Amino acid sequence: ILSFIGGTWWAFACRQEKPSRLLLGLAVLPALAGWAAIFWFKPPEAMFGLAVLLLASLAVDAMLAARGLAPRWWMRLRVPLSIGLALCCALGGWVLTR
């Protein structure tokens, strides 16, 4: 999912005449951060890390929407899906600690 989110950010950045290097750089971070969380931490901590990354990605989505790069409906889609997935990851992490 984090790789998909990064791909959407890349697409939104490319909507500009001259894509911002900052936005293109940000687009690769979700996938790299997700892989880092999985490889550096054990499963319970990794699940909590993924939950945090999913929620943090909403800040970049909000910035893209504010710049007019994301469609108007984008945040209405992303907020509930990201919160729901983050809760599932956190719940999975919590279950793994029991």
Residue, then its C-alpha position, 0 to 999 in steps of 0.5 A: i500500500l505504501s508503494f502504491i501511495g508513493g506511485t500516486w504521489w509521483a503521478f501527482a507531481c508529474r502533473q506539473e509542467k516541470p515536476s518538483r524534485l522535492l515531490l519526486g523525491l518524496a514519492v519514493l519515501p513511502a516504499l522505502a520507509g515501509w521496507a525499512a519498518i519491515f526489515w529493521f523491526k520485529p513483526p509487532e513493532a513493524m506493524f505499529g511502524l506501518a500504522v504510523l507511516l500510513l497516517a503520516s502519509l496523509a500530511v503529504d496528501a494534504m499538501l498535494a491537495a492544497r497545491g491542486l495536484a491531487p483531485r478534489w475527491w482525493m482526501r475524501l478517499r484517502v483519510p478513511l482508507s488510511i485511518g482504517l488500514a492504520l487501525c488494522c495494522a495497529l490491531g495486528g501489532w497489538v494481537l502479535t504482542r499477546 
